Amino acid sequence: MLSKLAYIGCVAAGAVIALSARKSFAESPIDSFFAGQPDRPQILENTNTSHPLLSLVEQDRLSSSKFSSSSSFGALNFGVSSDFRESTKIDGTPFLGFVVGNDSKRQENQVAYTNVNMDLGETVRVKTRLGSSTYEAPHQFFNTLSKAPEDQRELRFANVGIASGSASLTRVEEDLLRFGDAKVMFFQELARVDRFFEDLKFADKAQRQQTKDDVFSKPDRETSKYGVSFLRESSGIMFSQSSISNIIDDPASFYREQRFDSKAWLGVRDLFKGFGNSQDSLLGNFLPSNVWVSYSESNVRRTVVPTAGITEMSAGAGWSWGNLYTNFGVWRYAESDPQLAGNLSARTFSEGADLSIGINRNKWNVSGWVSVSRSNYDQAPYTLNDTSNYYASGGASLTLIMERLPNVTLAFDINKYGDAYLASGADNGRISTAGIALDFSKYLVERGGQKLQLFYYARDQGYDGTWGGVQSHSLTLAHVFGGVVRSRW
């Protein structure tokens, strides 16, 4: 039997209103670092831009489209999905309903992803993820970048012009042994991300918690990974070994990493029930539904810095009581370079926690979440090189399930971040988003997987920074309309 599932989504910045205001409070030799400030008429007069007046929808534009399909041919199951996004960002100043654009601060990025999944019978699975991108920014843009890592990552495009990049990830899974409801699975991965592959979301500080572990977020890296897992119902354990290296032949980019990962997860309540106990008992309700813990360690060699030791740990648990659920997790990352010359030592650590809670009912669903993290880099005795940052986010959503009217979802979230560089400056920002979505899927012909949604959200983004004694502020307000359509035939 042949079945196809097509998914087409469009996220269009149909009405993006961007109100920017930047203000400088101090004169500095690095005034060109903040070119385009509205309270400096001489800067606007000297701005070299081919787009002196932009409509408000042109200042910060994002368009997206998605597609997916699946097919079955006997024992072979095949699925493919794709995602394309085009982003344009340009700094500017509002003026009579338009934006005085500074083309020296323009970024254009197109990125496409394709996922291909194949099940070869019941024992072998092949998963492939492909990415391709283009990136372009004028050479003046790279002189305006701050010292933040999210900004510095774009420096590799300086003096390049239009750059194209690609990335790929292939994972093969094979069930080696099966006994009852348990199995032993072997897996192998190979990833390659070239130097000029770029997705602007990797440089978005508000999304760094969601993107930091994406293998595609680290350019100029080739990764080979293999491991084994033991799986039984809701419990399992996994061990893997990885080798990571740079791709380009450049001594300054030399990078080698050997990494070991382990993870274990346990369905506590299922195990408790397996011993003949009732989940309705006091102890059964108190126990988490599942727990998990992971530990990783690696050794890294770079061109200048000797071998560094990296340790990562995380743990979490989840509970569910009927319609109520909650999850909690913590993590920590530590890196040390004990072999530096001249009694110089460096230590980096990051840690964070995540909490989510929700209630699902017949007529409504509500959920909320909170995530916090912080990082610190100490380089003794040169404390002027010390850096630190923090990130905090939270949000909530409410879905009303109507009988005759479209289902309605209301959502709100807020993200805050801050970076401090002892020798050069600091910045902090806030991004608040609120929106509404209408789900018309119930009115479609009764076929599984069909969806029709319309949505709107407003995003308020603020930024404050002090670099080299110069203060800057900005405020952006965006209104975005979009829709999602999915059908099956």
Secondary structure, 3 states (H helix, E strand, C coil): CCCCEEEEEEEEECCCCCCCCCCCCCCCCCHHHHCCCCCCHHHHHHCCCCCCCEEHHHCEEEEEEEEEEEEEECCEEEEEEEEEEEEEEEEEEEECCEEEEEEEEEEEEEEEEEEEEEEECCCEEEEEEEEEEEEECCHHHHHCCCCCHHHHHHHHHCCCCCEEEEEEEEEEEEEEEEECCEEEEEEEEEEEECCCCCCHHHHCHHHHHHHCCCHHHCCCEEEEEEEEEEEECCEEEEEEEEEEECCCCCHHHCEEEEEEEEEEEECHHHHHHHCCCCCCCHHHHHCCCEEEEEEEEEEEEECCCCCEEEEEEEEEEEEEECCEEEEEEEEEEEEEECCCCCCCEEEEEEEEEEEEEEEECCCEEEEEEEEEEEEEEEEECCHHHCEEEEEEEEEEEEEECCCCCCEEEEEEEEEEEEEEECCCEEEEEEEEEEEEEEECHHHCCCCCCCEEEEEEEEEEEEEEEEECCEEEEEEEEEEEEEEEEEEEC
